[in-house]
Amino acid sequence: MKTLVTGGGGFLGRYIVEKLAARGDSVRVLGRNPYPPLQSVGVETVQADIRNRNAVVNACRDVDVVFHVASIVKLWGAWEEFRGINVDGTTNVIEGCKAHGVPRLVYTSTPSVVFGRGDLCNIDETYPYPERYDSFYPASKAMAERAVLSANGGNGLSTVVLRPHLIWGPRDTHLVPAVILRARKHQLMIVGDGRAIVDFTYVENAADAHLLAGDLLSAGSTVAGRAYFISQDEPVLLWEFVNLILERMHIRRATRKIPLPVARAVGATLEIVHSALHLEAEPRVTRFLAIQLARSHYFNISRAKQDLGYTPRVPTAQGLDRLIEYMEQTPPSSHRGVQIH
C-alpha cells in the first residue's frame, strides 16, 4: 500500500510507520520535523504543520490509506491551539482524502471523548458523549472524531476511529515519564481512595490495531463508520500499577492521598490562575487530571476483537519489562514527562 501517516514521527505514529515499512508498504510521513531516522530507512517525509491546509491536502496525493495520528495531547492550553490542531487539522486531512480520492482514513482518537466525571466500567462503543468536558483536549478530540465518522461514505471515502487508552511503552515521552518525574519530585499523590481501575495500551498493540483497521477498511465493510476502544484487555488497579513501575525504577512508592473534591478544587483554582496570568506552563493539576486519577475507566473491547481481529499480542507484564529496560538504558534527560494522556 501507499500510506500517509500524520504525526508519524511521534510516539505512536513512529511505531505505525515502522510496522508499515517492515512489511513493505510505501510510507509517507507528515510532521513538523524532517525525522532523519525515518528517511534513512526509505520513508518519505513531508515537513509541515497539520494546520496548513494546502500542505496537508497535497500530502494526501497518490495515497491508498491515511493514518491520521497527529494531535496535540496536553492537559492545558488555549482553545485556539486545540481547535487548530485537533479539529481544523482533521478537517484538512478529510479534505485531502476527498480531493485526491483516498479510499481509507484511520483516525486515532481517545476514550477521553466519552469521559465525563463518573466511573466508566467496562463500557462499550454505544456509550454516549458527555454533555460537557473539563478539558479542551477531549472536547476537541470529540469534535474531530465526529467529523471523521460523518465523512464515512462521502466521495468514496471509508473511515474508522480507534480509541486506544493510555498508551505506554519504550520511547514514551508523556505518560510514564510524567509519573516518574512527579514521583522523583515528591509531587505524586494518590487522588481519591486509590481503588480506581483503568485500562492501558502497550504501544505496539495500539499500532497493530491501526494496521488491522487499515487493512480491513473498505466501502461497505463492517468497520467503516465505526469507533473502537483499544486496550490491553487487562484492567488494573491504577495506583498499584503506578507503584509497581516506581518500584521497578527504584523510586519511592506513592502513599500520600488527597480527596478527589480537594484535588479538583485545587485544579480549578490553578486553571483560573494560569489563565489570568497567561502562564504557558501546565498547572500541576487540573480538574480533568484529578478526575482521571480518581475514577475508574476501563472498556469492553469485544467489538475490536470481533470486527478487527484485534488481540493484544504483547501482554502487560512483557510490555512492562520492555519499558523498564528502555528507561534504564536511556538518560533521564530524554524522558520529558510533561503530559499525561
TIGU-96931 format. One line per 3 residues: their letters; for each residue x, y, z of C-alpha. Coordinates in steps of 0.001 Angstrom, whole numbers, plus 524288, in hexadecimal, padded with zeros to 5 digits. Example, Ala and Ser with C-alpha at 12.3 -4.5 7.8 and 13.67 -1.06 7.14 Angstrom:
BEGIN
as = 8300C:7EE6C:81E78 ~ 83566:7FBDC:81BE4
END
This chain:
BEGIN
mkt = 80000:80000:80000 ~ 80382:80E33:7FEA3 ~ 80132:8141F:80BFB
lvt = 80177:8215E:8127B ~ 80386:82251:82126 ~ 80147:82FB5:8271C
ggg = 80911:83133:83392 ~ 8118C:825F2:82F14 ~ 81D39:82AEB:8369F
gfl = 815E8:82A90:84394 ~ 814D9:81FC5:84DA0 ~ 809E4:81770:84807
gry = 80B9A:81C77:83A29 ~ 8198E:817C5:83947 ~ 815C3:809ED:83D1E
ive = 80B34:809F8:832AA ~ 8150A:80ED6:8289D ~ 81F04:80487:82C5D
kla = 81515:7F988:82B7C ~ 81031:7FE36:81E3B ~ 81E02:7FF7B:818EA
arg = 82206:7F24D:81E6D ~ 81779:7EB4C:816BD ~ 81AF0:7F25F:80A1C
dsv = 81103:7FD48:8095D ~ 814DF:80A65:8039F ~ 81455:8145D:80EA6
rvl = 8135B:82326:80E61 ~ 813BD:82AAF:81B24 ~ 80E49:83840:81D6D
grn = 813C9:83EE3:8296F ~ 81A1D:84B06:82ED3 ~ 82800:845A8:82DBC
pyp = 83006:83EDD:82320 ~ 8326B:83235:82B0A ~ 83F80:82D84:82552
plq = 83E72:81FF3:82BB8 ~ 8321E:81D88:823DD ~ 837F3:82314:8176C
svg = 84395:819E2:818E8 ~ 83AB1:80E05:81788 ~ 833B1:81315:80B7F
vet = 82854:81A66:8118E ~ 8243B:826A7:80A43 ~ 82294:83240:81351
vqa = 81A93:83E7A:8112A ~ 81DE6:8492E:81ACD ~ 811B0:85125:81D58
dir = 80820:8555A:827C0 ~ 7FB60:84DB3:82816 ~ 7F46B:85AED:82827
nrn = 7FA05:85E2A:81AC0 ~ 7EEB7:85A2C:81213 ~ 7F5F5:85A7F:80519
avv = 80161:85287:80A4A ~ 7F865:84856:81045 ~ 7F001:84725:8041B
nac = 7FC07:845B3:7FB7F ~ 80199:83B3E:8048C ~ 7F583:832EA:80201
rdv = 7F894:831BC:7F37F ~ 7FA72:823DA:7EE31 ~ 7F755:81D62:7FB38
dvv = 7EF54:81116:7FDE3 ~ 7ED2E:81322:80C70 ~ 7EF7C:81E42:815F9
fhv = 7F27F:81BBA:82440 ~ 7EF5E:828A0:82AD9 ~ 7F6DC:827DC:837A2
asi = 7FB71:835FE:83922 ~ 7F574:83CA2:844E3 ~ 7F847:845CE:8500E
vkl = 7F793:83E39:85CD3 ~ 7F83D:8476D:8685B ~ 7F152:849E2:87520
wga = 7F117:85879:87324 ~ 7F1CC:862A5:86889 ~ 7EA48:86C5C:86051
wee = 7DE09:867C3:85955 ~ 7E328:86D91:84CAB ~ 7EEB4:8642E:84D02
frg = 7E65D:85828:84FBF ~ 7DC82:85C03:8456B ~ 7E6DF:85F42:83B5E
inv = 7EE53:8527C:83CB2 ~ 7E426:8488C:840C8 ~ 7D80F:84DC1:839DF
dgt = 7DC9D:85606:82E5C ~ 7E80C:84CDF:82BED ~ 7DEB3:8416B:82AEF
tnv = 7D603:84924:821B9 ~ 7E1EF:84B6F:81927 ~ 7E4B6:83CDA:818CC
ieg = 7D6B1:839AC:81519 ~ 7D70E:843E8:80A4C ~ 7E3F5:83E65:80567
cka = 7DE48:830BB:804CC ~ 7D273:83578:7FD3C ~ 7DA6B:83DFE:7F40A
hgv = 7E33E:832CF:7EFE5 ~ 7D9CE:82777:7F0C0 ~ 7E04E:820E0:7FC4A
prl = 7D765:81550:7FF71 ~ 7DB20:812DB:80DAF ~ 7DD33:81B60:819C5
vyt = 7E0D4:815FB:8272D ~ 7DFBB:82014:83200 ~ 7E672:81F2B:83F3B
stp = 7DCF0:823FD:84979 ~ 7DC63:821AB:8582B ~ 7D2CB:81BE6:86209
svv = 7D32E:82943:86881 ~ 7C8C7:82D75:85EA8 ~ 7BEA5:82676:86722
fgr = 7C4A3:829E5:8743F ~ 7BC43:83299:87CBF ~ 7BDB7:832B2:88B78
gdl = 7B94C:82516:88F6B ~ 7BEF6:8176F:88EB6 ~ 7BF4C:81064:881A4
cni = 7BEC0:801E5:884B8 ~ 7BF95:7F842:87969 ~ 7B7FE:80131:87057
det = 7B737:7FED3:861B2 ~ 7B654:807C3:855E8 ~ 7A7D5:80A4C:857C7
ypy = 7AB18:812FB:86364 ~ 7A78A:82122:86001 ~ 7AFD5:82D57:85FD1
per = 7AE44:83562:86C55 ~ 7A70A:84241:86C29 ~ 7B313:849B9:8709F
yds = 7C1B5:84803:87223 ~ 7CB68:84CB4:87C5D ~ 7D65F:84DDE:87265
fyp = 7D848:85307:864AF ~ 7DF79:8468E:8610D ~ 7D3F0:83CF9:8616C
ask = 7CAAF:84783:85C7A ~ 7D303:849C9:85057 ~ 7D562:83B4C:84E21
ama = 7C6C3:838AB:84ECD ~ 7C447:84310:8447D ~ 7CEA2:83D27:83BB7
era = 7C998:82F63:83DE7 ~ 7BBE0:83353:83A20 ~ 7C0FF:839CA:82DC3
vls = 7C837:82D6B:829D2 ~ 7BC70:824BE:82C2B ~ 7B399:82E33:824CE
ang = 7BCF2:82DD2:81939 ~ 7BB26:81F35:8178C ~ 7B4F5:81C04:80A84
gng = 7B708:82953:80450 ~ 7BF13:82A90:7F7D8 ~ 7C273:81C2A:7F896
lst = 7C91E:81DD9:805BF ~ 7C7E9:8137E:8105E ~ 7CBB0:8175F:81E28
vvl = 7CDFC:810AD:82B21 ~ 7D144:81600:838AC ~ 7DA1F:80F60:84297
rph = 7DA35:81308:850FB ~ 7E697:80D6C:8572C ~ 7E72A:8103C:865B6
liw = 7F30C:8152A:86D45 ~ 7FDAA:810FA:863B9 ~ 80ADD:80D96:869A3
gpr = 8174E:80661:8663A ~ 8255A:808EA:861DD ~ 8278A:816AA:85C72
dth = 81BF1:81BCC:86444 ~ 81E82:82A1E:86774 ~ 8116D:82D15:86DBE
lvp = 80A43:82383:87677 ~ 81433:81BB7:87E5D ~ 81EA3:82660:87E5D
avi = 81499:82FDA:883D3 ~ 811BD:82695:88F13 ~ 82021:82423:891AE
lra = 82391:83287:89125 ~ 81931:83605:89B20 ~ 81CE9:82AAB:8A3DB
rkh = 82B23:82EC9:8A3DF ~ 82706:83C7D:8A7B2 ~ 81E54:836E2:8B26F
qlm = 81287:83D12:8ABCC ~ 80B10:83094:8A8C0 ~ 7FF02:82E75:8B11C
ivg = 7F460:8242F:8B090 ~ 7E7D3:82B10:8ACD3 ~ 7DB96:82560:8B2FD
dgr = 7DB1D:8186A:8BA13 ~ 7E562:811E7:8B174 ~ 7DC10:8077E:8AC59
aiv = 7DA5B:80C97:89E7D ~ 7DB03:80209:89400 ~ 7E050:8060A:886BA
dft = 7E437:800B0:8797A ~ 7F14E:80310:87306 ~ 7F648:80026:86547
yve = 80406:7FBC2:8621C ~ 8089F:803CA:85688 ~ 80B71:7F889:84D37
naa = 7FDD6:7F31A:84F9B ~ 7F80D:80065:84C70 ~ 7FFF7:800B4:83FD9
dah = 7FB5B:7F2FF:83C4B ~ 7ED44:7F76E:83DB3 ~ 7EFB0:80262:833F4
lla = 7F542:7F938:829BC ~ 7E9FA:7EFC6:82B9B ~ 7E025:7FAC2:829DF
gdl = 7E70D:7FFFE:81DE0 ~ 7E766:7F2A1:81779 ~ 7D914:7EF83:81A23
lsa = 7D368:7FCD8:8170E ~ 7CC00:7FE00:80A51 ~ 7BF0D:80309:8055C
gst = 7B42D:7FB4A:80B9B ~ 7BD1F:7F3AB:81499 ~ 7B945:7F0D7:822A6
vag = 7C364:7FA3F:8281D ~ 7BFC0:805EC:81F96 ~ 7B97E:81103:8271D
ray = 7BBE8:80ADA:8346D ~ 7C3F5:80DFE:84087 ~ 7CBBE:80406:8484A
fis = 7D15E:803F8:855FE ~ 7DF1B:7FE49:85657 ~ 7E610:7F9A6:8629F
qde = 7EE01:7EEC4:868E7 ~ 7E11C:7E87A:86CEA ~ 7E775:7E727:87A52
pvl = 7E1CD:7F1AF:88353 ~ 7EA6E:7F483:88F04 ~ 7E99E:7FBF4:89BB7
lwe = 7EF6F:808E2:8976E ~ 7F769:80C0B:8A36E ~ 7FC56:7FE1D:8A52E
fvn = 80134:7FE8C:8972D ~ 80754:80BF5:89913 ~ 80E4B:8076E:8A550
lil = 812F6:7FB2F:89E6A ~ 81976:803AD:89419 ~ 81F77:80C40:89E97
erm = 824C7:80069:8A5CF ~ 82AAE:7FB0F:89944 ~ 83134:80852:8975A
hir = 835F0:80865:8A586 ~ 82D8E:8141F:8A900 ~ 825C4:8158C:8B575
rat = 81796:81136:8B478 ~ 80C99:81B25:8B47C ~ 80588:81A53:8C181
rki = 80035:827EB:8C47D ~ 7F1E2:829CF:8C131 ~ 7E97C:8356C:8BDB6
plp = 7DA94:834D6:8BCCD ~ 7D522:836A8:8AF31 ~ 7CCE8:842B1:8B2B0
var = 7D909:8494F:8B82B ~ 7E176:845A7:8AC6F ~ 7D70D:84A4D:8A300
avg = 7D589:85735:8AA57 ~ 7E43A:85934:8A9FE ~ 7E41E:85655:89B77
atl = 7D934:86017:898FC ~ 7E086:86A80:8A0A9 ~ 7ED3C:8681A:89961
eiv = 7E634:868AE:88C5F ~ 7E0B4:8760A:88FF3 ~ 7EE04:87AEE:89462
hsa = 7F51B:875E0:88852 ~ 7EACB:87BB3:87F72 ~ 7EAA3:888E4:88639
lhl = 7F97D:889FE:88630 ~ 7FAEB:88438:87875 ~ 8046C:879FD:87D7D
eae = 8097A:870C9:87303 ~ 80D33:865CE:87C56 ~ 802C8:85BBF:87F45
prv = 7FCA7:85C24:88CD6 ~ 801B2:8518C:895D9 ~ 7F3E3:84C32:8964F
trf = 7E784:84F28:88EA0 ~ 7D95E:84B39:89089 ~ 7DA79:84163:8857D
lai = 7E6E9:83B40:88AE5 ~ 7E17B:83A5C:898B5 ~ 7D593:832DB:8940A
qla = 7DDAE:82A16:88B27 ~ 7E64B:82644:896A9 ~ 7DAE2:82365:89FB9
rsh = 7D075:81D0D:89735 ~ 7D01B:80FC2:890C1 ~ 7D0C9:80F7D:881F0
yfn = 7D1C3:80272:87B2B ~ 7CB1B:7FDAA:86EE3 ~ 7C4DA:7F228:86820
isr = 7CCC4:7EF5D:85BD0 ~ 7C424:7E44F:856AA ~ 7C0F9:7EC47:84A7E
akq = 7CF69:7EDD6:84731 ~ 7D1B7:7DF58:84941 ~ 7C653:7DB79:840B2
dlg = 7C750:7E577:835B8 ~ 7D5E1:7E81B:8352B ~ 7DB07:7DB20:839FB
ytp = 7E26A:7E2F9:84424 ~ 7E904:7DC4B:84F85 ~ 7F40E:7E294:85750
rvp = 7FFEA:7DAAD:85308 ~ 808AB:7E075:85D91 ~ 80321:7DDD8:86B30
taq = 80492:7E826:875B7 ~ 80F3A:7E112:87D5B ~ 817B7:7DF71:87143
gld = 8155B:7ED71:86D14 ~ 81932:7F242:87A81 ~ 825FB:7EAB4:879CF
rli = 828F6:7F126:86CBA ~ 82591:7FE95:871FA ~ 82E11:7FD60:87E12
eym = 8397C:7F86E:875F1 ~ 83804:8041E:86CD8 ~ 836E9:80DDA:87810
eqt = 84313:8085C:87E9F ~ 84AF8:8095A:8720F ~ 84750:81753:86E87
pps = 84B4D:823B0:875C5 ~ 840EF:82A2C:87E42 ~ 8426C:836AD:87640
shr = 83BD0:82FD3:86AC4 ~ 82FC1:82CCF:872DF ~ 82865:8398D:87186
gvq = 81CA8:8358B:87974 ~ 814B3:841D7:87788 ~ 80780:83C26:87410
ih = 7FE20:831B5:8788C ~ 7F4EF:82BE0:86E6A
END
